[in-house]
Amino acid sequence: MEIKVNFLDKLRLEAKFDDFTVIADQPIRYKGDGSAPGPFDYFLASSALCAAYFVKLYCDTRNISTENIRLSQNNIVDPDNRYQQIFKIQVELPEDISANDRQGILRSIERCTVKKVVQAGPEFVIEVVANLDADAQTLLSLKADPNASTYIVGKDLPLEQTIANMSGVLANLGIKIEIASWRNLIPNVWSLHIRDAHSPMCFTNGKGSTKESALASALGEYIERLSNNHFYAGAFWGEDVADGAFVHYPNERWFKPGPKDALPTEILDEYCLSIFNPDGELRGSHLIDTNSGNAQRGICSLPYVRQSDGKTVYFPSNLIENLYVSNGMSAGNTLAEAQVQCLSEIFERAVKREILEREIALPDVPQEVLSKYPSILEGIRGLEEQGFPVLVKDASLGGIYPVMCVTLMNPRTGGVFASFGAHPSLEVALERSLTELLQGRSLEGLNDLPPPTFASEAVTEPNNFVEHFIDSSGIVSWRFFSAKSDYDFVEWDFSGHGENSNAQEAETLFNILKSIDKESYVAVYDQLGAIACRILVPGYSEIYPIEDLVWDNTNKALLFRADILNLHRLDNATLSQLLERLENNELDEYGDIATLIGIEFDENTVWGQLTVLELKLLIHLALRQFDEAQELVGAFLQYNDNTVERKLFYQALNAVLEIVLNDDLELDDYVLNLRRMFGGEKMDAAIGSIDGSVRFYGLTPTSTKLEGLDRHHRLIDSYRKLHAARAK
């Protein structure tokens, strides 16, 4: 994690990281003002807080109340060496906690990350750089041996060279990559989380059977998402980009809707139109680019090559973003390598969906086949030794598709996790299924898995597939676990051979699509210094329902974005119009405004936690519509999950509204005790919200220029690096 420090007045310091700011000072005896804890105080507190976190995690997963659990830490200083200290952590436990859980809580404290880092002894590297922001040297802790050449199936170059090449691409773009975490919970299963130190919203997870393969996976995914603009999907890229020579890519084209908002004739083809617009409901306005919001330019469309005849077909960027999310994108050492990964991913998700929705019972992989892959068997045994039974299934549906499945059962909670993996090689597909299980997860995280069900409607519900796509945490049918399988086991093999194995495999996978009458379209991106591609298979590789283009399009942001950002400048008539749109567009009352309008607000601010319901409430207050405001305050207090401070403000506001709307009550009679209850600041805000002196309490003014929105500017800064590289 990158922590930037600013020097303030006197001895005060400011540390900034992610969306947080921490102020440090020194005690008066050390010439400070004592206005904040000192740096060493934060260090001491970090280990106590970390220990308490692991206690809380242990108790929450076992439904143990922490109400009467107390924890403290004291540091005992050696009189002969003040750098030699003992950190004594004591925990007070209620008598009704069992002996087994008492030991479990103590063991959980032993897992404290701060404690383990201190015990291991961190290494400090201190250096001078010309410019902190310009220093884009990667922070990757894994330095591969440049003389080693570790080849794995599916990679056209050794892992060491793959890592070096991809790290170099990111460094040349000015992106400083840091590893936020490593996990290796069972043998031969590694995962890690990497992110942009300047823009931590841009992150990926990697997985593999070794540290090197996991890092190559994470870097490859990072580059694929940069190349396909996935990190910035749904976000407003600012007015400068919106009006620039290009928004997404230099080869994009913009097409104006026809008469009566008809689709431009230049986009899509007959095959695609039969899938995306079967009933003629899709209009040009549905496909306006969300990122620029520049409806005057028309529909931003990207070129894809149709694989059946090599013809270029233009797909609206809006359509791609709404339906495909990150499915079917990849980066590789070569185009063929990237295509194999893209197509494998497409088959993995499409076959997984078919299996889940049809509630197919898959055949077990025979033990004699599993025994051919000892490292995979070792990982499976590691999970079972932790108390998680594992089922290994052939998901090829009779040898047609290159897909495998590893399913984990959690007897502690009754939950299950069906993990799928795909690749032309059965071994690689099986390895991916296993590593996917624990990618970015702790063993405690496996306690959150949902139980299976015989209720078919819960399994086939579209959002269940979306949950499976996001993190494989959706619901699985009990029928999936039947010992009577719907298909026979096939020890399939679609892998190629020799130097051109990836090219052979790509051709094989494209041919499988042809055999099921699916057309595919490919876009290649190499402007950033690495090869990446995206493959669309209309009617097959979509993640979200096609009808979302009409009924739940991300460009509904354009109905609200400008007015919400300019909220403090709107007159009553415009506020009323905004309120009407908020009420008439079937929005989720508890959906967040940040997602709705595509702005990365700081999560720790009122803007960052603002919901549709709360915004409507604040507008009613500004319009002096107190009856409507009071109704929404009640809903907010009953259902909304917000900070304690924000809830207290609305409790104070609710009391004031109750008094103001009751003809028999006078506010002056209650102000004194209301101030004693809620404090002066909250009562001033509540009363001011009624008399009009305070508007939109807690929401700092901004505009479409995005003033004060540092987090969003960091995201745009990240995108501008790509934009500049493509402009060259």
VOGU-3710 file (C-alpha; in Angstrom, 3 decimals, decimal comma):
1> meikvnfldk> 0,000/0,000/0,000  1,358/3,427/-0,950  1,144/5,953/1,905  1,898/9,556/0,951  2,922/11,910/3,740  2,450/15,701/3,762  4,183/18,065/6,187  1,670/20,296/7,998  2,217/23,099/10,514  4,676/22,600/13,396
11> lrleakfddf> 5,256/18,837/13,912  1,934/17,706/12,544  1,969/15,224/9,663  -0,700/13,974/7,291  -0,651/10,453/5,848  -2,927/9,714/2,885  -3,752/6,220/1,624  -6,735/4,857/-0,259  -9,638/7,086/0,837  -8,267/7,778/4,306
21> tviadqpiry> -6,327/10,610/5,909  -4,498/10,132/9,229  -3,060/13,049/11,209  -0,103/12,525/13,546  1,431/14,915/16,066  3,883/14,734/18,932  3,219/15,171/22,665  3,901/18,596/24,144  6,969/17,223/25,926  8,446/16,517/22,472
31> kgdgsapgpf> 7,669/20,048/21,165  4,357/19,030/19,592  0,839/20,232/20,381  -0,550/16,845/21,390  -3,386/17,363/18,869  -3,226/13,770/17,565  -1,524/10,478/18,385  2,121/10,126/17,480  3,370/7,761/14,767  4,529/5,185/17,322
41> dyflassalc> 1,144/5,350/19,061  -0,530/4,378/15,787  1,910/1,504/15,471  1,052/0,216/18,951  -2,670/0,581/18,341  -2,443/-1,291/15,030  -1,481/-4,590/16,655  -4,247/-4,329/19,285  -6,828/-3,484/16,625  -5,593/-6,298/14,390
51> aayfvklycd> -5,867/-8,799/17,251  -9,394/-7,582/18,007  -10,345/-7,926/14,337  -9,415/-11,610/14,313  -11,353/-12,160/17,547  -14,374/-10,475/15,963  -14,008/-12,571/12,810  -13,833/-15,792/14,830  -16,883/-14,883/16,908  -18,993/-13,661/13,988
61> trnistenir> -18,510/-16,894/12,039  -19,711/-18,858/15,081  -22,508/-16,516/16,197  -20,689/-15,681/19,439  -21,577/-12,258/20,850  -18,614/-9,921/21,439  -20,649/-7,643/23,697  -18,890/-8,837/26,890  -15,491/-9,596/25,381  -12,757/-7,107/26,244
71> lsqnnivdpd> -9,214/-6,912/24,867  -6,228/-4,809/25,874  -2,568/-4,545/24,963  0,386/-3,219/26,931  3,930/-2,784/25,683  6,623/-3,607/28,227  9,884/-1,787/27,472  13,251/-3,380/28,223  15,148/-0,839/30,421  18,442/-1,677/28,708
81> nryqqifkiq> 17,098/-1,491/25,134  13,953/0,481/24,399  13,704/-1,165/20,969  13,299/-4,537/22,662  9,690/-4,670/23,809  7,077/-7,221/24,820  3,544/-6,704/23,504  1,230/-8,268/26,080  -2,293/-8,837/24,762  -4,948/-9,819/27,290
91> velpedisan> -8,479/-10,861/26,476  -11,368/-11,083/28,940  -13,947/-13,719/28,012  -17,397/-14,358/29,531  -17,800/-17,582/31,500  -20,423/-18,964/29,108  -17,902/-19,276/26,262  -16,875/-22,917/25,890  -13,332/-24,133/26,481  -13,062/-25,026/22,800
101> drqgilrsie> -14,013/-21,493/21,704  -11,696/-19,965/24,301  -8,799/-21,778/22,667  -10,141/-20,835/19,240  -10,197/-17,141/20,173  -6,621/-17,301/21,447  -5,530/-19,040/18,243  -7,299/-16,351/16,203  -5,209/-13,658/17,932  -2,097/-15,573/16,932
111> rctvkkvvqa> -3,121/-14,980/13,298  -2,906/-11,174/13,677  -1,203/-9,866/10,526  0,565/-6,998/12,303  1,962/-9,435/14,866  3,246/-11,800/12,195  4,905/-9,018/10,175  6,634/-7,659/13,290  7,795/-11,130/14,300  9,141/-11,847/10,820
121> gpefvievva> 10,953/-8,504/10,823  10,172/-6,229/7,866  13,007/-5,030/5,664  13,243/-1,257/5,136  14,565/0,157/1,848  15,183/3,910/1,882  15,930/5,758/-1,364  15,739/9,144/-3,074  13,664/9,555/-6,264  13,373/12,529/-8,597
131> nldadaqtll> 9,571/12,589/-8,487  7,309/10,397/-6,339  4,416/10,528/-8,793  6,611/9,901/-11,816  8,410/6,990/-10,205  6,564/4,105/-11,793  8,912/1,327/-10,786  6,781/-1,602/-9,755  6,464/-2,522/-6,103  6,250/-6,215/-6,907
141> slkadpnast> 7,880/-8,162/-4,116  8,415/-11,239/-6,255  11,564/-10,818/-8,323  11,831/-13,652/-10,803  15,242/-15,115/-11,597  16,068/-13,668/-15,049  18,146/-16,752/-15,833  15,327/-19,195/-15,099  12,903/-20,413/-17,761  9,789/-21,945/-16,267
151> yivgkdlple> 7,320/-23,001/-18,932  3,722/-23,887/-18,088  0,965/-25,179/-20,330  -0,803/-22,346/-22,120  2,045/-19,788/-22,027  4,131/-19,091/-25,123  6,971/-17,629/-23,039  8,544/-18,651/-19,708  6,816/-17,293/-16,601  9,873/-15,201/-15,722
161> qtianmsgvl> 9,864/-13,443/-19,096  6,063/-13,072/-19,021  6,250/-11,345/-15,620  9,127/-9,092/-16,723  7,374/-8,086/-19,963  4,045/-7,304/-18,321  5,673/-5,434/-15,422  7,596/-3,366/-17,955  4,430/-2,487/-19,879  2,772/-1,187/-16,712
171> anlgikieia> 5,856/0,737/-15,614  6,136/2,381/-19,053  2,531/3,533/-18,724  3,397/5,185/-15,401  1,317/2,722/-13,374  2,848/1,734/-10,049  1,647/-1,767/-9,195  1,702/-3,001/-5,613  0,888/-6,406/-4,169  -1,719/-5,945/-1,465
181> swrnlipnvw> -1,870/-9,562/-0,301  -0,718/-13,136/-0,917  -2,614/-16,305/0,020  -1,391/-19,899/0,102  -3,828/-21,767/2,329  -3,389/-25,236/0,846  -0,557/-26,873/-1,124  -0,107/-25,789/-4,753  -2,842/-23,139/-4,618  -1,603/-19,531/-4,653
191> slhirdahsp> -3,516/-16,284/-5,106  -2,683/-12,610/-4,788  -4,295/-9,195/-5,030  -2,528/-6,430/-6,978  -3,594/-2,828/-7,497  -2,550/0,585/-8,738  -0,896/2,367/-5,808  -2,300/5,717/-7,007  -5,740/4,453/-8,021  -6,522/1,398/-5,840
201> mcftngkgst> -9,964/1,041/-7,470  -7,990/-0,554/-10,315  -7,131/-4,033/-9,053  -7,055/-7,672/-10,078  -6,664/-11,067/-8,443  -4,387/-13,748/-9,784  -4,298/-17,478/-9,141  -2,017/-20,380/-9,918  -0,264/-23,452/-8,606  2,924/-21,441/-7,873
211> kesalasalg> 3,759/-17,882/-6,818  5,072/-17,120/-10,290  2,043/-18,444/-12,143  -0,303/-16,549/-9,795  1,608/-13,296/-10,360  1,603/-13,810/-14,143  -2,153/-14,427/-13,909  -2,748/-11,211/-11,954  -0,573/-9,100/-14,274  -2,211/-10,592/-17,358
221> eyierlsnnh> -5,662/-9,849/-15,989  -4,559/-6,305/-15,125  -3,353/-5,643/-18,656  -6,467/-7,203/-20,209  -8,657/-4,908/-18,114  -6,595/-1,849/-18,975  -6,685/-2,738/-22,653  -10,451/-3,196/-22,611  -11,123/-0,159/-20,367  -12,849/-2,439/-17,873
231> fyagafwged> -11,552/-0,615/-14,793  -13,378/2,497/-15,954  -16,663/0,921/-17,088  -19,728/2,866/-16,022  -17,656/5,837/-14,846  -17,836/9,423/-16,109  -14,502/10,200/-17,751  -14,832/13,965/-17,563  -15,672/16,658/-20,064  -12,169/16,857/-21,560
241> vadgafvhyp> -12,188/13,196/-22,589  -15,829/13,391/-23,696  -14,978/16,185/-26,149  -11,585/14,812/-27,211  -10,533/13,417/-30,570  -11,524/9,975/-29,312  -13,072/8,644/-26,102  -12,284/4,913/-26,025  -9,912/4,119/-28,922  -8,557/5,990/-31,953
251> nerwfkpgpk> -10,377/3,603/-34,309  -13,816/4,147/-32,746  -16,614/5,584/-34,886  -19,661/7,595/-33,900  -23,013/7,094/-35,604  -26,089/9,292/-35,255  -29,451/7,630/-34,536  -31,855/7,696/-37,459  -35,360/9,214/-37,689  -37,544/8,542/-34,636
261> dalpteilde> -34,464/7,414/-32,687  -33,934/4,417/-34,982  -30,732/2,385/-34,746  -28,034/3,592/-37,164  -27,652/1,293/-40,135  -23,870/1,258/-39,681  -23,873/-0,668/-36,377  -24,094/-4,432/-35,758  -25,140/-6,905/-38,477  -28,269/-8,917/-39,202
271> yclsifnpdg> -27,092/-11,801/-37,024  -26,530/-9,493/-34,047  -29,718/-7,499/-34,582  -31,762/-10,705/-34,477  -30,312/-11,327/-31,008  -30,103/-7,824/-29,526  -33,273/-6,362/-31,054  -35,684/-9,248/-31,724  -38,827/-7,207/-31,016  -37,689/-3,868/-32,430
281> elrgshlidt> -37,716/-2,175/-29,008  -34,051/-1,131/-29,003  -33,595/2,552/-29,881  -30,558/4,672/-30,646  -30,826/6,533/-27,338  -30,408/3,237/-25,474  -26,882/2,960/-26,871  -25,427/6,382/-26,015  -21,973/6,038/-24,462  -22,169/6,166/-20,644
291> nsgnaqrgic> -18,552/7,201/-20,089  -18,672/10,405/-22,121  -22,414/11,061/-21,907  -21,930/12,949/-25,159  -25,260/12,296/-26,869  -24,518/15,033/-29,436  -21,731/12,917/-30,965  -24,039/9,936/-31,364  -23,313/6,309/-30,548  -19,671/5,440/-29,859
301> slpyvrqsdg> -18,978/2,146/-31,665  -15,945/-0,143/-31,698  -14,747/-2,349/-34,584  -14,820/-6,135/-34,217  -13,843/-8,686/-36,871  -16,473/-11,308/-37,693  -14,701/-14,663/-37,693  -16,806/-16,345/-40,355  -15,723/-13,961/-43,146  -13,313/-11,366/-41,726
311> ktvyfpsnli> -15,758/-8,466/-42,104  -15,593/-5,536/-39,659  -18,745/-5,017/-37,592  -19,234/-2,021/-35,260  -20,521/-2,751/-31,749  -21,730/0,131/-29,536  -19,456/0,452/-26,498  -22,612/0,823/-24,400  -23,875/-2,588/-25,520  -20,568/-4,276/-24,677
321> enlyvsngms> -20,393/-2,684/-21,232  -24,010/-3,539/-20,371  -24,078/-7,171/-21,455  -20,573/-8,654/-21,348  -18,882/-6,975/-18,348  -15,401/-8,621/-18,242  -16,320/-11,871/-19,981  -14,219/-12,855/-22,994  -11,241/-10,512/-22,547  -7,629/-11,557/-22,116
331> agntlaeaqv> -3,994/-10,557/-22,547  -1,147/-12,844/-23,570  2,378/-13,133/-24,838  0,862/-13,772/-28,284  -2,540/-13,201/-29,846  -3,207/-16,946/-30,012  -2,429/-17,320/-26,312  -4,844/-14,493/-25,484  -7,537/-15,963/-27,745  -7,310/-19,364/-26,072
341> qclseifera> -7,783/-17,722/-22,678  -10,719/-15,637/-23,967  -12,497/-18,593/-25,497  -11,806/-20,837/-22,497  -13,379/-18,231/-20,242  -16,409/-17,950/-22,516  -16,944/-21,719/-22,500  -16,384/-21,904/-18,744  -19,160/-19,426/-18,024  -21,596/-20,537/-20,694
351> vkreilerei> -21,320/-24,214/-19,762  -21,487/-23,356/-16,064  -24,703/-21,454/-16,702  -26,194/-24,349/-18,654  -25,286/-26,819/-15,902  -26,687/-24,643/-13,123  -29,881/-23,624/-14,886  -30,675/-27,131/-16,182  -29,685/-28,578/-12,781  -27,438/-31,124/-14,481
361> alpdvpqevl> -25,786/-33,843/-12,399  -22,166/-34,184/-13,529  -20,050/-37,367/-13,518  -17,228/-37,755/-11,002  -13,658/-37,847/-12,264  -12,328/-41,376/-11,567  -9,552/-41,672/-9,008  -7,214/-43,244/-11,565  -7,514/-40,097/-13,700  -6,952/-37,763/-10,744
371> skypsilegi> -3,883/-39,731/-9,737  -2,201/-38,503/-12,941  -2,072/-35,007/-11,396  -0,396/-35,377/-7,967  -0,044/-31,629/-7,275  -3,787/-31,135/-7,798  -4,526/-34,139/-5,574  -2,310/-32,642/-2,864  -4,316/-29,408/-2,944  -7,611/-31,312/-2,732
381> rgleeqgfpv> -6,316/-33,290/0,243  -5,290/-30,002/1,867  -8,880/-28,765/1,682  -10,279/-32,036/2,995  -7,827/-31,975/5,905  -9,273/-28,564/6,777  -12,710/-30,191/6,974  -14,062/-29,360/3,506  -15,215/-32,356/1,408  -14,386/-31,855/-2,278
391> lvkdaslggi> -16,096/-33,267/-5,374  -14,220/-33,304/-8,692  -16,536/-33,360/-11,716  -16,250/-33,551/-15,490  -18,206/-30,558/-16,839  -17,529/-31,239/-20,528  -21,133/-32,435/-21,077  -19,999/-35,613/-22,764  -16,625/-34,412/-24,045  -18,030/-31,478/-26,045
401> ypvmcvtlmn> -16,571/-28,576/-24,036  -13,167/-28,115/-22,317  -14,615/-27,500/-18,833  -14,025/-29,059/-15,394  -15,605/-28,472/-11,984  -14,371/-28,685/-8,389  -17,110/-28,343/-5,782  -16,416/-27,644/-2,123  -18,846/-28,503/0,678  -18,804/-26,801/4,085
411> prtggvfasf> -20,293/-29,112/6,740  -20,020/-26,321/9,338  -22,572/-24,152/7,560  -24,182/-26,401/4,951  -22,907/-24,125/2,168  -21,394/-25,194/-1,155  -19,160/-23,593/-3,771  -19,103/-24,902/-7,348  -15,913/-23,709/-9,041  -15,484/-24,160/-12,798
421> gahpsleval> -12,387/-23,900/-14,961  -11,769/-24,265/-18,682  -8,812/-24,835/-20,975  -8,059/-27,175/-23,911  -5,906/-29,198/-21,503  -7,918/-31,184/-18,933  -5,110/-30,757/-16,384  -5,067/-26,957/-16,726  -8,878/-26,767/-16,603  -8,849/-28,838/-13,411
431> ersltellqg> -6,071/-26,734/-11,875  -8,024/-23,539/-12,643  -11,134/-24,979/-11,027  -9,169/-25,687/-7,862  -7,280/-22,380/-7,677  -10,506/-20,447/-8,333  -11,915/-21,867/-5,081  -9,507/-19,882/-2,922  -8,702/-16,905/-5,136  -8,744/-13,960/-2,739
441> rsleglndlp> -10,541/-15,988/-0,071  -9,698/-16,983/3,471  -10,941/-20,246/4,948  -13,325/-18,154/7,084  -14,733/-16,706/3,873  -15,973/-20,177/2,988  -18,453/-19,864/5,864  -20,514/-17,394/3,831  -21,441/-19,815/1,058  -25,171/-20,380/0,435
451> pptfaseavt> -26,692/-23,850/0,938  -28,018/-25,880/-2,010  -31,744/-25,893/-2,741  -34,381/-27,958/-4,540  -36,215/-24,714/-5,413  -35,503/-24,522/-9,137  -36,716/-20,930/-9,422  -33,955/-19,758/-7,035  -31,282/-21,465/-9,132  -32,552/-20,285/-12,524
461> epnnfvehfi> -33,186/-16,672/-11,451  -30,967/-14,430/-13,685  -29,319/-12,663/-10,769  -28,133/-16,017/-9,424  -25,996/-16,456/-12,526  -24,629/-12,930/-12,061  -23,578/-13,900/-8,508  -21,839/-16,979/-9,912  -20,101/-14,766/-12,477  -18,908/-12,220/-9,902
471> dssgivswrf> -17,394/-14,610/-7,361  -19,000/-18,046/-7,830  -21,040/-17,525/-4,651  -24,468/-18,168/-6,154  -26,936/-20,927/-5,301  -26,495/-24,500/-6,564  -29,268/-27,083/-6,968  -29,276/-30,193/-4,785  -29,876/-32,108/-8,046  -26,305/-31,195/-8,984
481> fsaksdydfv> -25,148/-33,619/-6,255  -27,041/-36,666/-7,482  -24,944/-39,830/-7,738  -26,855/-40,601/-10,936  -25,114/-38,360/-13,456  -26,727/-37,046/-16,643  -23,541/-37,619/-18,679  -20,792/-40,212/-18,763  -17,262/-39,223/-17,811  -14,991/-38,426/-20,771
491> ewdfsghgen> -11,229/-37,978/-20,414  -11,217/-35,278/-23,063  -8,242/-33,468/-24,594  -8,478/-30,441/-26,897  -4,839/-29,383/-26,497  -2,505/-28,583/-29,361  1,050/-29,792/-29,864  4,407/-28,265/-30,697  5,388/-24,630/-31,100  2,000/-23,590/-32,500
501> snaqeaetlf> -0,075/-25,294/-29,828  -1,956/-22,137/-28,835  -2,832/-21,369/-32,461  -4,123/-24,936/-32,878  -6,135/-24,669/-29,660  -7,650/-21,316/-30,660  -8,784/-22,845/-33,962  -10,264/-25,836/-32,120  -12,218/-23,592/-29,742  -13,517/-21,371/-32,561
511> nilksidkes> -14,653/-24,548/-34,313  -16,621/-25,637/-31,247  -18,529/-22,347/-31,487  -19,187/-23,015/-35,167  -20,473/-26,499/-34,363  -23,164/-25,006/-32,112  -24,018/-22,323/-34,731  -22,531/-19,372/-32,858  -20,882/-16,442/-34,625  -17,911/-14,802/-32,901
521> yvavydqlga> -16,375/-11,326/-33,201  -12,827/-10,348/-32,190  -11,166/-7,038/-31,319  -7,383/-6,836/-30,816  -5,724/-4,151/-28,674  -1,955/-3,640/-28,761  -1,552/0,136/-28,323  -0,341/-0,180/-24,723  2,669/-2,346/-25,554  1,065/-5,725/-24,872
531> iacrilvpgy> -1,317/-7,910/-26,856  -4,871/-8,197/-25,572  -8,139/-9,078/-27,201  -11,841/-9,331/-26,612  -14,188/-11,912/-28,108  -17,962/-11,479/-28,232  -20,288/-14,404/-28,944  -23,788/-12,891/-29,247  -26,507/-15,031/-27,740  -23,928/-17,072/-25,813
541> seiypiedlv> -21,356/-15,082/-23,826  -23,565/-12,376/-22,310  -23,526/-12,047/-18,530  -26,542/-9,784/-18,108  -29,919/-10,290/-19,833  -30,160/-8,729/-23,285  -33,349/-6,911/-22,288  -31,221/-4,823/-19,883  -30,270/-2,724/-22,923  -33,831/-1,387/-22,860
551> wdntnkallf> -34,893/-1,761/-19,230  -31,755/-1,437/-17,074  -29,118/0,304/-19,173  -26,137/1,896/-17,409  -26,670/5,046/-19,476  -29,666/5,900/-17,306  -26,866/7,777/-15,521  -27,287/10,476/-18,170  -30,764/11,259/-16,827  -29,310/12,197/-13,451
561> radilnlhrl> -25,549/12,797/-13,545  -25,345/16,514/-14,353  -28,192/17,564/-12,043  -26,942/15,511/-9,097  -23,392/16,835/-9,432  -24,801/20,376/-9,683  -27,311/19,755/-6,888  -26,429/22,840/-4,823  -26,947/25,109/-7,856  -30,396/23,866/-8,885
571> dnatlsqlle> -33,466/26,038/-8,494  -36,717/24,606/-7,139  -38,183/23,913/-10,573  -35,134/21,883/-11,654  -35,044/20,107/-8,297  -38,684/19,104/-8,770  -37,901/17,730/-12,224  -34,954/15,737/-10,840  -37,158/14,362/-8,069  -39,778/13,332/-10,611
581> rlenneldey> -37,168/11,450/-12,663  -35,866/9,713/-9,539  -39,377/8,556/-8,714  -40,437/7,523/-12,222  -37,492/5,425/-13,403  -37,961/2,311/-11,264  -34,717/2,827/-9,384  -33,743/0,743/-6,369  -34,435/3,022/-3,382  -31,381/1,610/-1,626
591> gdiatligie> -29,129/1,678/-4,680  -26,159/3,999/-4,266  -25,873/7,259/-6,175  -22,190/6,618/-6,936  -23,096/3,615/-9,101  -26,120/5,327/-10,613  -24,176/8,277/-12,020  -20,738/6,649/-12,441  -18,731/8,699/-9,961  -16,114/7,293/-7,585
601> fdentvwgql> -16,945/9,194/-4,418  -14,831/8,681/-1,318  -16,632/5,819/0,443  -16,121/7,506/3,810  -18,143/10,601/2,886  -21,880/11,283/2,768  -21,644/11,321/-1,029  -20,002/7,892/-0,963  -22,872/6,378/1,058  -25,705/8,360/-0,496
611> tvlelkllih> -28,660/6,270/-1,706  -31,539/7,130/-4,009  -33,862/7,228/-0,991  -31,677/9,653/0,956  -31,230/11,938/-2,041  -35,004/12,089/-2,542  -35,369/12,846/1,161  -32,914/15,753/0,969  -34,636/17,151/-2,126  -38,022/17,025/-0,364
621> lalrqfdeaq> -36,466/18,992/2,502  -35,020/21,576/0,109  -38,471/21,940/-1,488  -40,037/22,232/1,993  -42,169/19,144/1,369  -42,022/18,027/4,978  -44,696/15,317/4,992  -42,917/13,448/2,195  -39,551/14,026/3,880  -40,807/12,614/7,177
631> elvgaflqyn> -42,046/9,464/5,473  -38,639/8,873/3,886  -36,820/9,629/7,162  -38,772/6,770/8,715  -37,756/4,423/5,886  -34,137/5,575/6,151  -33,957/4,905/9,879  -35,637/1,528/9,570  -33,780/0,007/6,650  -30,770/2,073/5,589
641> dntverklfy> -27,286/0,969/6,598  -25,289/4,135/7,223  -22,850/5,569/9,737  -23,847/6,139/13,347  -23,336/9,898/12,909  -25,616/10,043/9,876  -28,332/8,039/11,635  -28,167/10,400/14,628  -28,673/13,375/12,293  -31,805/11,750/10,885
651> qalnavleiv> -33,051/10,876/14,368  -32,698/14,552/15,267  -34,372/15,572/11,992  -37,206/13,105/12,611  -37,884/14,647/16,028  -37,880/18,157/14,569  -40,248/17,116/11,767  -42,598/15,480/14,279  -42,779/18,754/16,208  -43,073/21,040/13,172
661> lnddlelddy> -45,865/18,952/11,622  -47,848/18,841/14,865  -49,938/21,966/15,366  -50,032/21,364/19,127  -46,263/21,436/19,588  -43,725/24,285/19,578  -40,134/23,643/18,568  -38,757/26,171/21,067  -40,128/24,050/23,913  -37,934/21,114/22,904
671> vlnlrrmfgg> -34,752/22,634/21,480  -32,812/22,678/24,752  -33,196/18,972/25,465  -32,869/18,032/21,807  -29,491/19,768/21,833  -28,521/17,866/24,966  -29,494/14,617/23,216  -28,045/15,147/19,742  -25,484/17,927/20,171  -25,328/21,412/18,714
681> ekmdaaigsi> -23,998/20,542/15,259  -26,667/17,977/14,457  -29,466/20,128/15,823  -28,255/23,153/13,851  -28,260/20,956/10,738  -31,722/19,526/11,497  -33,313/22,896/12,218  -31,468/24,501/9,294  -32,803/21,784/6,987  -36,314/22,860/8,015
691> dgsvrfyglt> -35,888/26,637/7,856  -33,886/26,504/4,599  -30,577/27,803/5,939  -29,008/24,337/5,406  -29,472/22,505/2,107  -28,296/18,956/1,423  -26,549/18,549/4,758  -23,311/16,588/4,464  -23,043/16,788/0,673  -20,111/19,006/-0,262
701> ptstklegld> -20,749/21,086/-3,402  -19,265/19,850/-6,684  -20,222/19,956/-10,376  -19,558/18,182/-13,668  -16,031/19,607/-13,317  -15,745/17,147/-10,375  -14,343/19,627/-7,850  -13,218/18,014/-4,609  -13,687/14,455/-5,852  -10,122/13,253/-5,353
711> rhhrlidsyr> -10,932/9,548/-5,617  -12,628/10,001/-8,981  -9,782/12,181/-10,240  -7,352/9,379/-9,388  -9,438/7,016/-11,507  -9,466/9,489/-14,409  -5,705/10,045/-14,007  -5,269/6,308/-14,480  -7,383/6,355/-17,631  -5,554/9,388/-19,054
721> klhaarak> -2,330/7,350/-19,056  -3,980/4,861/-21,415  -5,539/7,643/-23,463  -2,129/9,288/-23,959  -0,520/5,981/-24,989  -3,281/5,322/-27,531  -3,043/8,848/-28,920  0,571/8,131/-29,903
//
